[in-house]
Each structure stands twice: as C-alpha cells, then as structure tokens.
Amino acid sequence: MMERQRQAIRSIVEEVQGYLEVLTPVHIGSGIKWQRNLDFVVDAEGTYIVPESALIRYLQAHPEAIDRLEDEREREDLLWEVEDGIEYILPCESREILVFIRDGNGYPFVPGASLKGAIRTMLFRYFWDQLSPQKQADLLRNTQPRREWAAQPLLKEVFGKDPNHDLMRVLAVRDVQVRQQDLDLYRVFVLRLTDPEGKHYDWRGMRRRRTFSVIYAEMLRPGTTASFSMRLDRFLLEDERARSELHFDRKAFDFAKLARWANAYARKRLQRELAFLEKCNDGALNGLLNSLDALLQRIPDESDPEAGQRFLLRLGWGSGWQSMTGDYLEGEWLEKIRKRYRLNYDDRQRGRAHFPIFPKTRKIVFDGDRPAYLSGWVQIWLGKRPPADTRVTETQQVPAVEATPTVSTAPSLPKGLETGTIHSLNLKKMYGKVQPDKGGEPIRFDFQDAVMAGLEKGVRVSYRTVERGGELRAVEVKRYG
C-alpha cells in the first residue's frame, strides 16, 4: 500500500536532492548597503561589521553608551567595542559595502528564486533557438514601446500567455542555506573597453586620489557547498487533462535534459566571455582567463554520463545585461533593439551607436591586486555530492614527484588539548579566534588567556576549550609545532 502511494506521488512530482557548489565568488544582493562608521569600521587588520542586532544588544547592556552614537569619533570607538560582529581580513577602502541577502534570523542564503531565474534565462534561450528565424523576426518587430515591457511578447511565446500557462510553474527550487563563514569580503572593479575594436580597456571610474573607484561586496567563497532540493510537477507536464489545456508537453523536460541544456548554454557563454577578454588582454588578465578555462574544463562532455547529473549556471549580481535581458539578441537584431530603446545610442549622432560593442563592460572580482574571477558561477549536482576541493584557480603545471615519508616535528599533544590555526586577531579589542583542525566554527580567545609570542594569522596553536557565559572559548592558547 505504502509503495503504491510512493509510486503515485513520484508519478505526480519528481523531486531531487541538489547540491550547490560555488566556483567563483557569488553575491546575491539584499538591497542594503552598509555605511562606514555607521555599520562597519576599518583598520589595517581588516573590516569589522556590527549588525544592528549586535549593536542593540550592546546598548541594552550599556545604556549610557547611547549618547556616544551622536559623535562620529565616539561612534567609531563604540563600534569596535561591540562583540559578536563580523570580521573580514580585507580592509574596506570604500564608504559602503554591498550586503549579501540574509533571512529574518540573520543567516545568509541563496534564494531559490535566484537559481530558478538563472534556469529560466537558460530555458528561454534554448526554446527561443527552436523557433524559426521568421517567427523570431516577427516577435522582435512587435516588442512593446516601453523598455521595461519590451520582451513581453517574446516571453509569452516561449513560456506561456499568462501566469497560469507559464511553463516555469512546473519547476520549484528551494532556498539554499549557507553559513556566515562561507562569506568573505571582495573587491570588484568594472572593466571597460576603450576602443571600438575591443583591443584596449581601462577600469571604469575616474581616478580618485590615485586609486580607481572600487566596489566592495560580501560574496560566497569559491569552494562553498550546500544542499537544497528541486521539484518537477510531472502532472502538469504529462497528465492528459493538463496537456490539453496548458500544452506544456510541447516543451516537456526532465532533470537530465535540464542539465544537458544548461551545460551547452554555459559552454557558449564562457567561450563568448573568453573571446571578449582575450582580445583585450595585455597580460594582466592571464589569471582571469585561466579561471575561465578552468570553468570550461568543469563542463562534462555530452557523451559523459555526468552531463545529465551536474551543470553550470551563472547567477546573482555581476552576471551582466546578457544574463538578465538580452542573451538572445545577436547581430542585426541586437543593433536594431539597441537603437529602438536607446541602448548606448544618441540621436544627436544621427542614431549612431556611441560604442559598437555591447555590452562593453564586465564586473571583475579581484584576488589581491590581480583580476581573478567573473562572479556568479556555480555548479549544480543532482543527487550527488560534489568533491571536497571545488575552488577555481589559475591552472598550473606541477611536475610529478615521488612521495617521501615525512616526520612530524610537533611535540606530542597532552590529553585535553586541541590544535588549530589562528583565524584572526583583533588588536584593538584584545581577542582572537582559532579555527579548529577538526572543523567547525572559529572559537574566540582573549589575549589574557594566550601566550602571544609568535602568534599571527595562520600560525598553528594548541589550546583547551572551556564554557564561559554559555559560549565555547579557547584558553591556554600558544604556538604549537
């Protein structure tokens, strides 16, 4: 009986366990921007962010400190005193930080709507390419007058005439819960082509005090993995009554097809970005180009059985105009639409384009002082966990060497002690955090409970753990090995 019920449910709904694997830094914006000396403070050691909830708790415990918020200098000192803030090693040189989206409890997450939106863009291009050139031309000639609604006739043709008949009804994607420790602070610059042939570029923004304007954003680190689920409504795709009304069977798909279509689409997009960047590369973009090559190498061949089990998507902020709007526009029709909606066109120049290449900018995530990533690339695994190390880095040729046994020089560890590495040190507030070797969240320690000689970020230490005020703390912290 139970087995028949399960089979009946599977015939109506197909649900799959998915795993999101971050390949390049991802920012999903909340619409909020943290302001310097209001929400965060900066010193040479990094950036310290004080969430509103942490500040309220501090003021409730220290009501006399409320008056200090009025004075800018006093306010900065006050923010350093608040505990339970967010620490990033990168010092923010901007007045604001783009905030990653969080739920009502303050936990970061990737909205299912963001993943579904990226899938929708891919599906639109796939089904658009199935239309005849004449049908495409007829639809493009009848775009709406207002730019905001220009693509409505195209969307209705591909997905359905109204929300009840929208093909995307068949797909549901749940939110992806991630952790604060999966986030980091990154610098993002805008690369802009400066000549019509696309051979030269600069970093957009006039020089300000000998530095370029730069964007600081909270982003998911490459290597982050998290689970979620996706569901296909097979009833809407296959039931005879639904087919006669909705006609979704004409565009029916399953998860294996979805993965294969997405991989083909990702390959074309990455090849296009490589061509764009290779043309203007002056040597400074080599690391960025290597990271794109590494992404291409992650796409399984069509003959590979995994081609229907994992796929690449680009999502979130920074993915550009093509991801959001005009991926289907090419050649003559791209020029016509640009002119119709004044996309870098000017009547004073007799309808000529300001710049022939469109779009001519790319948001580039830096690693230190080097251009390193195009943001937003993730890989989705269907029913299978990704391998442990998922980071996309510059490709390197490493000669093979025969492994030789090593002898540890670290002293034997007394009972009750644990080992880890220094995660961070806050010299102003006189505390640090240890990242345990066994994994888990960093553990706080006060400088008075540590032998500070030789301690700096990344140094291995030994320590004991105790509970203070309901929180786990590290004590007897000292250099180890």
Phi and psi in degrees as a GROMACS rama.xvg file:
@    title "Ramachandran Plot"
@    xaxis  label "Phi"
@    yaxis  label "Psi"
@TYPE xy
-63.685  -38.1733  MET-2
-65.0856  -40.0858  GLU-3
-63.0201  -38.72  ARG-4
-65.1629  -42.4157  GLN-5
-62.7563  -41.3994  ARG-6
-64.4872  -38.2081  GLN-7
-64.6859  -40.5731  ALA-8
-64.9246  -43.6622  ILE-9
-63.0163  -30.1979  ARG-10
-72.6199  -18.6095  SER-11
-97.4607  -42.6141  ILE-12
-130.869  132.939  VAL-13
-111.691  114.552  GLU-14
-115.675  140.523  GLU-15
-132.361  141.315  VAL-16
-78.6074  124.332  GLN-17
-113.905  156.701  GLY-18
-129.699  127.141  TYR-19
-94.1609  130.58  LEU-20
-122.885  116.46  GLU-21
-80.4967  122.748  VAL-22
-100.04  -38.6539  LEU-23
-131.89  157.263  THR-24
-52.322  136.834  PRO-25
-121.268  129.02  VAL-26
-119.25  121.83  HIS-27
-110.666  110.99  ILE-28
-75.3772  146.617  GLY-29
-96.468  -9.05894  SER-30
87.1991  -1.39865  GLY-31
-104.132  144.614  ILE-32
-124.269  120.631  LYS-33
-72.4725  140.236  TRP-34
-107.308  139.469  GLN-35
-64.1725  138.018  ARG-36
65.3121  5.41335  ASN-37
-113.67  -44.8123  LEU-38
-114.024  -21.3399  ASP-39
-149.392  158.049  PHE-40
-129.535  159.174  VAL-41
-136.377  141.354  VAL-42
-142.347  -171.252  ASP-43
-65.7895  -19.9807  ALA-44
-83.5712  -16.6444  GLU-45
147.669  -158.648  GLY-46
-117.773  131.745  THR-47
-118.809  116.434  TYR-48
-103.247  133.114  ILE-49
-111.462  100.87  VAL-50
-59.944  152.349  PRO-51
-56.6936  -39.8669  GLU-52
-63.0409  -38.8113  SER-53
-68.2835  -39.1397  ALA-54
-65.3255  -40.8074  LEU-55
-63.5239  -42.5275  ILE-56
-61.5853  -40.4526  ARG-57
-65.2395  -43.5657  TYR-58
-69.0466  -31.3508  LEU-59
-66.2734  -35.6569  GLN-60
-81.2628  -23.3087  ALA-61
-133.334  70.0138  HIS-62
-60.6655  -22.8922  PRO-63
-68.5699  -15.3679  GLU-64
-83.2349  -7.39095  ALA-65
-60.1659  -39.2152  ILE-66
-64.1739  -23.1398  ASP-67
-72.2677  -15.7431  ARG-68
-69.5817  -20.2655  LEU-69
-74.3696  -30.6981  GLU-70
-96.5784  129.443  ASP-71
-61.118  -44.2862  GLU-72
-66.6424  -43.5206  ARG-73
-64.1806  -37.8661  GLU-74
-63.4531  -41.0624  ARG-75
-60.916  -45.0985  GLU-76
-63.7456  -38.0644  ASP-77
-62.0795  -44.3882  LEU-78
-60.2174  -36.4723  LEU-79
-64.6697  -26.1847  TRP-80
-80.9377  -19.9596  GLU-81
-72.3314  130.576  VAL-82
-87.714  170.359  GLU-83
66.8957  27.3307  ASP-84
-83.2736  -177.867  GLY-85
-106.093  126.405  ILE-86
-108.649  129.934  GLU-87
-123.384  140.55  TYR-88
-70.847  -31.705  ILE-89
-73.7096  120.457  LEU-90
-70.4215  128.012  PRO-91
-81.5616  122.369  CYS-92
-98.8228  8.39637  GLU-93
-105.568  170.491  SER-94
-83.8066  -10.0775  ARG-95
-149.05  159.819  GLU-96
-128.801  132.659  ILE-97
-75.2567  128.084  LEU-98
-94.606  133.351  VAL-99
-71.312  145.273  PHE-100
-65.7366  139.307  ILE-101
-132.753  157.014  ARG-102
-83.5869  -174.408  ASP-103
-64.6858  -19.0766  GLY-104
-95.7369  4.13886  ASN-105
88.2626  9.78623  GLY-106
-93.3266  133.703  TYR-107
-70.1279  150.852  PRO-108
-156.6  159.85  PHE-109
-101.923  113.871  VAL-110
-61.6225  139.083  PRO-111
-57.4736  -30.1995  GLY-112
-64.013  -31.7795  ALA-113
-68.1581  -43.5543  SER-114
-65.1057  -43.7856  LEU-115
-64.4922  -36.3894  LYS-116
-63.8972  -40.0007  GLY-117
-66.6823  -38.8067  ALA-118
-65.4492  -39.1565  ILE-119
-61.8026  -42.6986  ARG-120
-59.8988  -43.0547  THR-121
-64.1589  -45.5751  MET-122
-64.4355  -37.6769  LEU-123
-58.783  -46.848  PHE-124
-63.7939  -38.9709  ARG-125
-62.6342  -49.8396  TYR-126
-74.9195  -28.2706  PHE-127
-61.2544  -41.6507  TRP-128
-67.9563  -17.4509  ASP-129
-79.4409  -16.0251  GLN-130
-75.5068  152.737  LEU-131
-70.4876  153.524  SER-132
-55.1741  -36.0695  PRO-133
-67.1807  -41.5829  GLN-134
-64.586  -41.9775  LYS-135
-59.5405  -45.9043  GLN-136
-62.7072  -42.1771  ALA-137
-60.9973  -41.9626  ASP-138
-67.2473  -42.1243  LEU-139
-68.0718  -28.6042  LEU-140
-71.6087  -21.0914  ARG-141
-110.692  29.6212  ASN-142
-65.9298  155.909  THR-143
-69.3502  150.739  GLN-144
-62.4161  -40.2664  PRO-145
-81.2543  135.778  ARG-146
-57.638  -37.9878  ARG-147
-63.3104  -28.0969  GLU-148
-113.666  14.7915  TRP-149
-58.2118  -38.773  ALA-150
-89.0637  4.12583  ALA-151
-57.2613  -44.2211  GLN-152
-60.4632  -35.5964  PRO-153
-68.801  -44.3352  LEU-154
-64.2782  -39.7673  LEU-155
-66.2559  -36.8445  LYS-156
-65.3609  -42.123  GLU-157
-81.0789  -46.1453  VAL-158
-101.915  -27.5691  PHE-159
141.797  158.932  GLY-160
-75.1282  -21.118  LYS-161
-157.543  173.416  ASP-162
-55.8693  -34.6431  PRO-163
-66.783  -27.6304  ASN-164
-105.11  13.9038  HIS-165
-76.542  124.709  ASP-166
-55.7524  -32.409  LEU-167
-68.5666  -6.34345  MET-168
-60.2008  -27.4889  ARG-169
-76.7847  -13.9803  VAL-170
-113.129  128.626  LEU-171
-123.187  134.192  ALA-172
-127.362  125  VAL-173
-82.3287  157.414  ARG-174
-62.6168  152.444  ASP-175
-108.937  114.351  VAL-176
-83.3928  127.408  GLN-177
-121.995  -179.688  VAL-178
-115.993  157.488  ARG-179
-56.5928  -38.4119  GLN-180
-69.1755  -11.0992  GLN-181
-81.2384  -10.7296  ASP-182
-95.3468  152.225  LEU-183
-147.301  169.702  ASP-184
-99.7856  130.266  LEU-185
-126.941  153.746  TYR-186
-98.3575  136.927  ARG-187
-128.714  128.058  VAL-188
-113.51  156.335  PHE-189
-103.353  114.918  VAL-190
-80.9768  132.496  LEU-191
-130.711  127.915  ARG-192
-67.4921  143.617  LEU-193
-119.817  -3.63476  THR-194
-133.694  151.488  ASP-195
-61.8335  -21.7251  PRO-196
-88.3046  -5.34939  GLU-197
75.6952  24.8116  GLY-198
-98.586  -9.91486  LYS-199
-135.43  154.829  HIS-200
-148.71  166.205  TYR-201
-140.368  -179.712  ASP-202
-100.925  115.676  TRP-203
-57.5645  145.536  ARG-204
109.333  127.768  GLY-205
-63.1554  150.701  MET-206
-61.031  131.848  ARG-207
-122.325  111.839  ARG-208
52.5743  45.6061  ARG-209
70.0446  12.5804  ARG-210
-130.221  152.46  THR-211
-79.7702  152.531  PHE-212
-63.3745  139.733  SER-213
-139.428  149.106  VAL-214
-105.2  132.594  ILE-215
-109.616  130.845  TYR-216
-142.368  142.889  ALA-217
-72.8237  129.836  GLU-218
-141.275  150.909  MET-219
-68.4658  136.033  LEU-220
-72.8395  144.636  ARG-221
-58.4871  138.216  PRO-222
102.149  -12.8819  GLY-223
-67.0932  136.38  THR-224
-130.766  148.256  THR-225
-158.446  152.121  ALA-226
-99.0521  156.246  SER-227
-161.474  -172.139  PHE-228
-139.281  153.113  SER-229
-128.597  150.693  MET-230
-136.619  135.093  ARG-231
-109.011  131.978  LEU-232
-86.9724  97.7468  ASP-233
-72.7931  -24.8929  ARG-234
-60.7715  -46.9303  PHE-235
-66.7144  -27.0401  LEU-236
-84.9134  -29.512  LEU-237
-124.836  -23.7207  GLU-238
-63.8235  137.524  ASP-239
-61.1603  -39.0547  GLU-240
-67.0504  -42.4211  ARG-241
-66.7308  -39.1082  ALA-242
-63.2741  -38.5394  ARG-243
-68.129  -26.3436  SER-244
-97.1533  -44.2226  GLU-245
-95.2073  -27.5313  LEU-246
61.7832  29.2913  HIS-247
-70.6826  -20.1208  PHE-248
-61.3915  -22.6521  ASP-249
-68.4129  -21.2172  ARG-250
-128.047  30.8686  LYS-251
-65.2923  145.988  ALA-252
-149.958  160.744  PHE-253
-120.544  -176.85  ASP-254
-67.7606  -33.4353  PHE-255
-65.2778  -43.7506  ALA-256
-63.3386  -43.363  LYS-257
-56.0126  -45.2563  LEU-258
-63.8421  -43.7353  ALA-259
-65.9669  -42.2694  ARG-260
-63.9674  -41.6609  TRP-261
-64.7211  -39.6672  ALA-262
-64.8851  -41.7978  ASN-263
-63.1539  -40.2572  ALA-264
-66.7233  -43.3188  TYR-265
-62.8571  -39.3319  ALA-266
-61.6825  -43.8983  ARG-267
-63.951  -41.8465  LYS-268
-65.3588  -43.8148  ARG-269
-67.0209  -38.641  LEU-270
-64.0726  -36.4533  GLN-271
-67.5352  -40.8433  ARG-272
-68.1216  -37.9302  GLU-273
-60.564  -44.5462  LEU-274
-62.5742  -40.5361  ALA-275
-61.5042  -46.1452  PHE-276
-81.371  -33.3106  LEU-277
-63.5231  -34.2334  GLU-278
-65.6348  -32.9276  LYS-279
-105.307  6.29224  CYS-280
-68.2656  127.283  ASN-281
-109.184  16.6386  ASP-282
102.708  -27.7418  GLY-283
-75.8531  -14.771  ALA-284
-100.4  10.6478  LEU-285
-58.8619  -43.5362  ASN-286
-61.7943  -39.9833  GLY-287
-63.6442  -45.0652  LEU-288
-63.6495  -37.4294  LEU-289
-64.3035  -37.1727  ASN-290
-67.4527  -34.2519  SER-291
-68.5586  -39.9219  LEU-292
-59.4252  -41.1971  ASP-293
-63.5975  -37.4529  ALA-294
-64.115  -44.3301  LEU-295
-60.0001  -37.9147  LEU-296
-68.2373  -19.3675  GLN-297
-81.2134  -14.4297  ARG-298
-78.8119  120.516  ILE-299
-68.1312  147.585  PRO-300
-63.0552  155.469  ASP-301
-58.5614  -32.4945  GLU-302
-80.7185  -10.6551  SER-303
-73.8475  129.908  ASP-304
-56.4847  -27.5778  PRO-305
-73.5499  -8.67968  GLU-306
-60.5735  -25.6062  ALA-307
-99.5295  9.16142  GLY-308
-120.705  -13.7333  GLN-309
-150.656  150.061  ARG-310
-155.423  156.397  PHE-311
-95.9401  143.121  LEU-312
-136.132  154.221  LEU-313
-117.038  127.895  ARG-314
-141.088  169.88  LEU-315
81.7454  -176.543  GLY-316
-61.3095  141.807  TRP-317
94.5694  -7.41917  GLY-318
-77.8582  -12.7052  SER-319
94.4256  172.837  GLY-320
-59.95  -40.0406  TRP-321
-64.8209  -35.5637  GLN-322
-69.5284  -34.4766  SER-323
-90.7285  -31.6871  MET-324
-134.706  -63.35  THR-325
-108.8  32.6294  GLY-326
-64.832  -25.6684  ASP-327
-87.0015  -6.09773  TYR-328
-91.8164  126.107  LEU-329
-144.329  157.42  GLU-330
57.0264  -130.441  GLY-331
-61.3378  -40.8511  GLU-332
-71.4922  -29.5011  TRP-333
-62.1561  -43.8515  LEU-334
-64.649  -40.8991  GLU-335
-65.224  -43.4719  LYS-336
-68.0585  -38.8284  ILE-337
-58.0051  -44.9251  ARG-338
-68.1804  -41.9659  LYS-339
-61.9018  -39.0019  ARG-340
-108.954  16.9941  TYR-341
56.0282  46.8483  ARG-342
-87.7057  89.6999  LEU-343
67.0634  32.1589  ASN-344
-113.979  159.323  TYR-345
-145.175  121.529  ASP-346
-61.0828  -29.9843  ASP-347
-66.1739  -18.8681  ARG-348
-102.548  27.0632  GLN-349
58.2739  42.7422  ARG-350
72.2221  17.2748  GLY-351
-87.1166  150.455  ARG-352
-70.5697  139.621  ALA-353
-60.2349  -38.2205  HIS-354
-146.106  128.776  PHE-355
-70.4587  -28.5572  PRO-356
-90.3479  129.435  ILE-357
-142.998  130.257  PHE-358
-73.8098  156.284  PRO-359
-106.663  5.49464  LYS-360
-121.919  156.507  THR-361
-143.171  137.42  ARG-362
-83.4266  125.19  LYS-363
-118.957  127.619  ILE-364
-87.8352  131.192  VAL-365
-96.7236  147.718  PHE-366
-113.763  102.982  ASP-367
67.292  -122.4  GLY-368
-102.057  11.2742  ASP-369
-113.561  136.379  ARG-370
-62.5945  127.051  PRO-371
-127.458  -36.8491  ALA-372
-141.476  151.036  TYR-373
-89.6762  130.04  LEU-374
-73.0639  160.127  SER-375
93.3881  0.433518  GLY-376
-84.9408  128.096  TRP-377
-131.534  161.533  VAL-378
-119.512  135.452  GLN-379
-106.101  124.541  ILE-380
-104.801  132.531  TRP-381
-103.664  108.256  LEU-382
72.8099  13.6024  GLY-383
-147.163  136.536  LYS-384
-75.6516  143.776  ARG-385
-72.5424  160.261  PRO-386
-64.236  166.004  PRO-387
-63.8373  -48.9195  ALA-388
-99.6941  109.511  ASP-389
-115.398  9.71702  THR-390
-69.1089  140.688  ARG-391
-99.3312  116.985  VAL-392
-131.619  177.98  THR-393
-62.4207  136.132  GLU-394
-71.276  138.606  THR-395
-134.335  143.821  GLN-396
-93.2317  113.964  GLN-397
-113.291  119.808  VAL-398
-64.2787  141.705  PRO-399
-73.1028  137.24  ALA-400
-131.217  150.691  VAL-401
-75.6555  131.043  GLU-402
-67.6003  139.387  ALA-403
-123.835  144.277  THR-404
-64.9333  144.999  PRO-405
-114.539  152.596  THR-406
-113.877  122.801  VAL-407
-70.607  134.912  SER-408
-99.7608  0.894719  THR-409
-73.2098  143.547  ALA-410
-68.7966  157.142  PRO-411
-63.5614  147.138  SER-412
-94.4756  121.123  LEU-413
-61.4175  154.973  PRO-414
-60.5309  136.114  LYS-415
94.6102  -12.8769  GLY-416
-91.2137  149.295  LEU-417
-122.818  166.486  GLU-418
-123.23  156.337  THR-419
-170.625  -166.448  GLY-420
-127.477  152.501  THR-421
-67.7848  118.214  ILE-422
-82.6305  -42.8667  HIS-423
-163.7  157.243  SER-424
-132.68  128.872  LEU-425
-109.716  98.6067  ASN-426
-68.7588  -30.3231  LEU-427
-70.8961  -39.263  LYS-428
-99.0628  -0.971559  LYS-429
63.3322  44.0875  MET-430
-149.468  165.447  TYR-431
-142.434  -176.706  GLY-432
-135.844  143.633  LYS-433
-111.066  131.775  VAL-434
-91.7469  111.011  GLN-435
-62.6502  141.978  PRO-436
-62.5741  -29.239  ASP-437
-79.8814  -2.51348  LYS-438
97.1294  178.258  GLY-439
99.6221  -173.445  GLY-440
-74.0476  149.223  GLU-441
-59.2302  145.772  PRO-442
-109.951  131.705  ILE-443
-77.2601  146.523  ARG-444
-140.322  147.323  PHE-445
-90.256  145.427  ASP-446
-56.7517  -30.3925  PHE-447
-69.3105  -15.5981  GLN-448
-101.374  18.8831  ASP-449
-137.254  153.76  ALA-450
-90.9002  105.117  VAL-451
-79.2785  -12.457  MET-452
-59.7904  121.825  ALA-453
81.4317  3.45888  GLY-454
-85.2352  128.159  LEU-455
-155.349  169.714  GLU-456
-57.403  132.29  LYS-457
92.6296  -11.4628  GLY-458
-73.7778  138.836  VAL-459
-76.461  140.503  ARG-460
-138.127  161.136  VAL-461
-112.499  157.112  SER-462
-167.292  164.419  TYR-463
-111.583  159.359  ARG-464
-113.095  140.082  THR-465
-135.98  163.923  VAL-466
-104.708  126.75  GLU-467
-132.923  121.531  ARG-468
59.7316  32.8605  GLY-469
81.7987  4.06323  GLY-470
-121.043  148.674  GLU-471
-78.9304  129.603  LEU-472
-127.74  154.02  ARG-473
-98.7231  138.019  ALA-474
-133.683  169.406  VAL-475
53.2172  40.5456  GLU-476
-78.7116  127.296  VAL-477
-155.823  161.799  LYS-478
-58.9189  142.236  ARG-479
-131.632  131.907  TYR-480
